């Protein structure tokens, strides 16, 4: 990646993190003299062109967005008679590679990790994005899970070490929830003052290892090869059925997915769960090497864009307009995914979205 792209991506990443603190009122210029989108005045606002009947809008989205996006699909199609929204769920890393490497056309791309857009899509495959929701990592279980009566924020890692406990996460090379799960386990070592947690829970049951240099921990996960009590699946949402059927005892998920599916879950300390900007510097001490590149731990923020290869870009913009507007915010909130209000806007945000976005 050349220095210009790195500079742009770094500036955008730093700006987006500020939104979790509610700092969205001032405009800044990044190191390459690109101006993030600013809040529009009423005189500047426009509405996205209404999609015509018979149009198809293809939405590539993180699997963890399935429930809220199905609701938005219904409302969107009701508001635009004859328009067909087609949802394509998957691991965010896998989906972005299909767009950038295989040139698969998507009218919307919504990622569980907004940084995939500036890092992997800009400037070649996208020139703007919005940040619209935030979440946290939790450890899910059911009443039938082994040691369900003993698991809590202090004991979870000792329970995952037990030889009779089956647990799983999604693939860190395909799905942000997968690499975030491993980040959370590594962060637990610093929080609990126990430098054996990752080895005992993960490394002893896989090909995933950790190195440390100058206080930064790098998880090596390009070839995970899980075994024994540890399992990996392509998408985090696949783990829900495994939990409910008793195939595993514990699974790492986003809190929203846990709530949507009625799962029990351990709410982890903020120093571990990737939910708080107050711990952003501590999170950044953990990074993970994946097939998609080196990912640094940071607060969980979802992002969306209309890729440059969209066949129906106007329809894609209109879908995002509903997503970050009052209707989409209400749906996200009801599904346990906290909306960012106003949404963050970065790059060449379309005019019709400027009234709904703001940038630091």
C-alpha positions as CSV (number, residue, x, y, z in Angstrom):
1,X,0.0,0.0,0.0
2,X,1.6,3.3,-1.0
3,X,2.1,6.2,1.5
4,X,-0.7,8.3,0.1
5,X,-3.3,5.6,0.7
6,X,-1.9,4.9,4.2
7,X,-2.1,8.5,5.1
8,X,-5.7,8.8,3.9
9,X,-6.7,5.7,5.6
10,X,-5.1,6.6,8.9
11,X,-6.7,10.0,8.9
12,X,-10.1,8.6,8.2
13,X,-9.8,5.9,10.9
14,X,-8.8,8.5,13.6
15,X,-11.7,10.8,12.6
16,X,-14.3,8.0,12.8
17,X,-13.2,6.9,16.3
18,X,-14.1,10.4,17.6
19,X,-17.8,9.8,16.8
20,X,-18.1,7.4,19.7
21,X,-17.3,10.3,21.9
22,X,-20.0,12.4,20.3
23,X,-17.5,14.9,18.8
24,X,-19.1,15.7,15.5
25,X,-19.2,19.4,15.2
26,X,-16.0,20.7,13.7
27,X,-14.5,20.1,10.3
28,X,-10.9,19.0,9.8
29,X,-8.5,18.7,6.8
30,X,-6.5,15.5,6.7
31,X,-2.9,15.2,5.8
32,X,-3.7,14.9,2.1
33,X,-5.9,18.0,2.0
34,X,-9.1,15.9,1.7
35,X,-12.1,17.3,3.6
36,X,-14.4,14.9,5.4
37,X,-18.1,15.5,4.9
38,X,-19.5,18.2,7.1
39,X,-23.0,18.6,8.4
40,X,-25.1,20.2,5.7
41,X,-27.4,23.1,6.3
42,X,-31.1,22.7,5.3
43,X,-30.6,24.7,2.1
44,X,-27.9,22.2,0.9
45,X,-29.8,19.0,1.5
46,X,-31.3,16.9,-1.2
47,X,-33.1,13.6,-1.3
48,X,-31.6,10.5,-3.0
49,X,-33.3,9.8,-6.3
50,X,-36.2,7.4,-5.8
51,X,-35.4,4.0,-7.3
52,X,-37.8,3.0,-10.1
53,X,-40.1,0.0,-10.0
54,X,-38.3,-3.1,-11.3
55,X,-34.9,-2.1,-10.0
56,X,-32.8,-4.5,-7.9
57,X,-30.7,-3.2,-5.1
58,X,-27.9,-5.7,-4.0
59,X,-26.8,-5.2,-0.4
60,X,-23.6,-7.0,0.7
61,X,-23.6,-6.9,4.5
62,X,-22.0,-8.3,7.6
63,X,-23.8,-11.4,8.9
64,X,-24.4,-9.7,12.3
65,X,-26.5,-7.1,10.4
66,X,-28.9,-9.8,9.1
67,X,-31.8,-9.1,11.5
68,X,-31.9,-5.3,11.3
69,X,-31.3,-5.3,7.5
70,X,-34.2,-7.7,7.0
71,X,-36.4,-5.1,8.7
72,X,-34.9,-2.2,6.7
73,X,-35.5,-4.3,3.5
74,X,-39.2,-4.6,4.4
75,X,-39.6,-0.9,5.0
76,X,-37.6,0.1,2.0
77,X,-39.6,-2.1,-0.4
78,X,-42.8,-0.8,1.2
79,X,-41.7,2.8,0.5
80,X,-40.5,2.0,-3.0
81,X,-43.1,-0.3,-4.7
82,X,-41.7,-2.7,-7.2
83,X,-38.1,-2.4,-6.0
84,X,-36.4,-5.6,-5.0
85,X,-33.7,-5.5,-2.2
86,X,-31.5,-8.5,-2.3
87,X,-29.5,-9.1,0.9
88,X,-26.1,-10.9,0.7
89,X,-24.8,-11.6,4.2
90,X,-21.3,-12.8,4.9
91,X,-18.0,-12.2,6.7
92,X,-17.1,-8.5,6.0
93,X,-13.5,-9.3,5.0
94,X,-14.7,-12.0,2.6
95,X,-17.3,-9.7,1.1
96,X,-15.0,-6.8,0.6
97,X,-12.5,-9.1,-1.2
98,X,-15.3,-10.2,-3.5
99,X,-16.0,-6.6,-4.5
100,X,-12.3,-5.5,-4.8
101,X,-10.6,-8.7,-6.1
102,X,-13.4,-10.4,-8.0
103,X,-15.3,-7.3,-9.1
104,X,-18.6,-8.5,-7.9
105,X,-21.1,-5.7,-8.1
106,X,-22.8,-4.5,-4.9
107,X,-25.0,-1.4,-4.5
108,X,-24.3,-1.2,-0.8
109,X,-21.5,-2.7,1.3
110,X,-22.0,-2.6,5.1
111,X,-19.1,-3.8,7.2
112,X,-18.9,-4.8,10.8
113,X,-15.5,-3.1,10.8
114,X,-15.7,0.3,9.1
115,X,-11.9,0.5,8.7
116,X,-12.1,-2.2,6.0
117,X,-13.5,0.5,3.7
118,X,-10.7,3.1,3.9
119,X,-8.1,0.3,4.2
120,X,-9.2,-2.1,1.5
121,X,-11.6,-0.1,-0.8
122,X,-10.3,3.5,-1.0
123,X,-9.6,5.0,-3.3
124,X,-9.9,2.3,-6.0
125,X,-13.3,0.8,-5.1
126,X,-15.0,3.5,-3.0
127,X,-14.5,7.2,-2.3
128,X,-16.7,7.7,0.8
129,X,-18.3,5.9,3.7
130,X,-20.5,6.5,6.7
131,X,-20.2,5.1,10.3
132,X,-23.6,4.1,11.6
133,X,-23.6,1.7,14.5
134,X,-21.4,0.4,17.3
135,X,-21.3,-2.8,19.4
136,X,-19.3,-5.0,21.8
137,X,-17.9,-8.5,21.9
138,X,-19.6,-10.9,24.3
139,X,-19.2,-14.6,25.2
140,X,-22.5,-16.4,24.5
141,X,-23.9,-19.6,26.1
142,X,-27.1,-21.4,26.9
143,X,-28.6,-22.9,30.0
144,X,-27.4,-26.3,28.7
145,X,-23.8,-25.2,28.3
146,X,-21.3,-26.8,30.6
147,X,-20.6,-24.7,33.7
148,X,-23.4,-22.3,32.8
149,X,-24.0,-21.6,36.4
150,X,-20.3,-20.7,37.0
151,X,-19.4,-18.5,34.0
152,X,-19.1,-14.8,34.6
153,X,-16.8,-11.9,33.8
154,X,-14.1,-13.3,36.1
155,X,-14.2,-17.0,35.4
156,X,-14.9,-17.3,31.6
157,X,-11.3,-17.8,30.5
158,X,-10.8,-20.6,33.1
159,X,-13.9,-22.3,31.9
160,X,-12.8,-22.2,28.2
161,X,-9.6,-23.9,29.3
162,X,-11.5,-27.0,30.6
163,X,-11.0,-30.1,28.5
164,X,-14.7,-30.9,28.4
165,X,-15.8,-27.5,27.1
166,X,-16.4,-26.9,23.4
167,X,-16.2,-23.3,22.2
168,X,-15.9,-21.5,18.9
169,X,-15.4,-18.2,17.1
170,X,-15.7,-17.2,13.5
171,X,-12.8,-17.2,11.0
172,X,-10.5,-14.3,11.7
173,X,-9.5,-14.4,8.0
174,X,-13.1,-13.9,6.8
175,X,-15.0,-12.2,9.5
176,X,-14.2,-9.2,11.8
177,X,-16.0,-10.9,14.7
178,X,-13.4,-13.7,14.4
179,X,-10.4,-11.5,14.8
180,X,-12.1,-9.4,17.4
181,X,-12.7,-12.5,19.5
182,X,-9.0,-13.3,19.5
183,X,-8.2,-9.7,20.3
184,X,-10.5,-9.8,23.3
185,X,-8.8,-13.0,24.6
186,X,-5.4,-11.4,24.3
187,X,-6.6,-8.2,25.9
188,X,-7.8,-10.3,28.8
189,X,-4.1,-11.1,29.7
190,X,-3.4,-7.5,30.5
191,X,-6.7,-6.9,32.3
192,X,-6.5,-9.9,34.6
193,X,-2.7,-9.8,34.9
194,X,-2.3,-13.4,33.6
195,X,0.0,-13.9,30.6
196,X,-1.0,-17.5,30.1
197,X,-4.6,-17.0,29.1
198,X,-4.2,-16.8,25.3
199,X,-1.8,-19.8,25.2
200,X,-4.1,-22.0,27.4
201,X,-7.3,-21.0,25.7
202,X,-6.2,-20.6,22.0
203,X,-2.6,-21.6,21.2
204,X,-2.7,-25.0,22.8
205,X,-5.7,-25.9,20.6
206,X,-4.7,-24.3,17.3
207,X,-1.9,-23.0,15.1
208,X,-2.6,-19.4,16.3
209,X,0.3,-17.9,18.2
210,X,1.2,-14.5,19.7
211,X,4.4,-12.5,19.6
212,X,5.3,-9.4,21.7
213,X,7.5,-6.5,20.8
214,X,7.8,-3.2,22.7
215,X,4.5,-3.8,24.5
216,X,2.5,-4.6,21.3
217,X,1.1,-8.1,20.9
218,X,0.7,-9.5,17.5
219,X,-1.7,-12.5,17.0
220,X,-0.7,-14.7,14.0
221,X,-3.9,-16.2,12.6
222,X,-3.5,-16.6,8.9
223,X,-3.6,-20.4,9.3
224,X,-5.6,-21.1,12.4
225,X,-6.1,-24.9,12.2
226,X,-8.3,-25.3,15.3
227,X,-8.5,-28.7,17.1
228,X,-9.7,-30.4,20.2
229,X,-12.1,-28.1,22.2
230,X,-11.8,-25.1,19.8
231,X,-13.8,-24.7,16.5
232,X,-13.9,-22.1,13.8
233,X,-16.7,-21.3,11.3
234,X,-16.8,-18.8,8.4
235,X,-19.4,-16.5,9.9
236,X,-20.2,-15.7,13.5
237,X,-23.9,-16.0,13.0
238,X,-23.4,-19.7,12.1
239,X,-22.4,-20.3,15.7
240,X,-25.8,-19.4,17.0
241,X,-27.4,-22.6,15.7
242,X,-24.5,-24.6,17.0
243,X,-25.0,-23.2,20.5
244,X,-28.8,-23.7,20.4
245,X,-28.3,-27.3,19.2
246,X,-25.8,-28.1,21.8
247,X,-22.9,-28.6,19.4
248,X,-20.8,-26.1,21.3
249,X,-21.0,-24.7,24.8
250,X,-19.7,-21.2,24.2
251,X,-19.3,-18.8,21.2
252,X,-18.0,-15.3,20.7
253,X,-20.6,-12.9,19.2
254,X,-21.6,-9.3,19.1
255,X,-24.0,-8.4,21.8
256,X,-26.6,-7.5,19.3
257,X,-26.5,-11.0,17.8
258,X,-26.8,-12.5,21.3
259,X,-29.9,-10.4,22.1
260,X,-31.6,-11.0,18.8
261,X,-31.3,-14.8,19.3
262,X,-32.1,-14.9,23.0
263,X,-28.7,-16.2,24.1
264,X,-27.2,-15.9,27.5
265,X,-24.0,-14.0,27.5
266,X,-21.1,-12.8,29.6
267,X,-20.7,-9.0,29.5
268,X,-17.0,-8.5,29.6
269,X,-15.1,-5.5,31.1
270,X,-14.8,-2.5,28.8
271,X,-11.0,-3.1,28.8
272,X,-11.7,-6.3,26.9
273,X,-14.9,-6.0,24.9
274,X,-13.8,-3.4,22.3
275,X,-16.7,-1.1,23.1
276,X,-15.2,2.1,24.6
277,X,-13.0,4.8,23.1
278,X,-11.7,5.4,26.7
279,X,-9.6,2.2,26.1
280,X,-8.7,2.9,22.5
281,X,-5.0,3.2,23.4
282,X,-5.0,-0.1,25.3
283,X,-6.9,-1.9,22.5
284,X,-4.3,-0.7,20.0
285,X,-1.6,-2.6,21.8
286,X,-3.1,-5.8,20.3
287,X,-3.0,-6.5,16.5
288,X,-3.7,-9.6,14.4
289,X,-2.2,-10.8,11.2
290,X,-4.9,-12.2,8.9
291,X,-5.2,-13.1,5.3
292,X,-6.8,-9.6,4.9
293,X,-3.8,-7.9,6.4
294,X,-2.7,-6.6,9.8
295,X,-5.7,-5.5,11.9
296,X,-5.3,-3.3,15.0
297,X,-7.8,-3.6,17.8
298,X,-10.1,-0.6,18.2
299,X,-13.6,0.2,19.3
300,X,-16.3,-1.7,17.2
301,X,-17.9,0.6,14.6
302,X,-19.9,-0.4,11.6
303,X,-19.6,1.4,8.3
304,X,-21.3,1.5,4.9
305,X,-20.6,2.7,1.4
306,X,-21.8,2.4,-2.2
307,X,-18.9,0.8,-4.1
308,X,-17.8,2.3,-7.4
309,X,-18.9,-0.8,-9.3
310,X,-22.5,-0.6,-8.1
311,X,-25.0,-1.3,-10.9
312,X,-27.6,0.8,-9.1
313,X,-25.7,3.5,-7.1
314,X,-28.7,5.8,-6.7
315,X,-30.7,2.9,-5.1
316,X,-27.7,2.1,-2.9
317,X,-27.5,5.7,-1.7
318,X,-31.3,5.7,-1.0
319,X,-30.9,2.5,1.0
320,X,-28.1,4.1,3.1
321,X,-30.3,7.2,3.5
322,X,-32.9,5.0,5.2
323,X,-30.3,3.2,7.2
324,X,-28.9,6.3,8.8
325,X,-32.2,8.2,9.0
326,X,-34.8,7.9,11.8
327,X,-36.3,4.7,10.5
328,X,-33.0,2.9,10.3
329,X,-31.9,4.2,13.7
330,X,-35.0,2.9,15.3
331,X,-34.6,-0.5,13.7
332,X,-30.9,-0.7,14.7
333,X,-31.7,0.3,18.3
334,X,-34.5,-2.2,18.6
335,X,-32.2,-5.0,17.4
336,X,-29.6,-4.2,20.1
337,X,-27.2,-2.3,17.8
338,X,-26.6,1.2,19.1
339,X,-27.0,3.7,16.2
340,X,-24.4,6.5,15.8
341,X,-26.5,9.7,15.7
342,X,-25.7,11.5,13.5
343,X,-23.8,9.0,11.4
344,X,-20.2,9.8,10.6
345,X,-19.5,10.9,7.1
346,X,-16.1,10.6,5.4
347,X,-14.8,11.4,1.9
348,X,-17.1,12.5,-0.9
349,X,-20.4,11.8,0.8
350,X,-23.4,12.2,-1.6
351,X,-25.4,15.4,-1.1
352,X,-28.5,13.5,-0.1
353,X,-26.7,12.1,2.9
354,X,-25.0,15.2,4.2
355,X,-27.9,16.3,6.3
356,X,-27.8,13.0,8.1
357,X,-24.0,12.9,8.7
358,X,-21.4,14.9,10.4
359,X,-17.6,14.8,10.7
360,X,-15.1,16.0,13.2
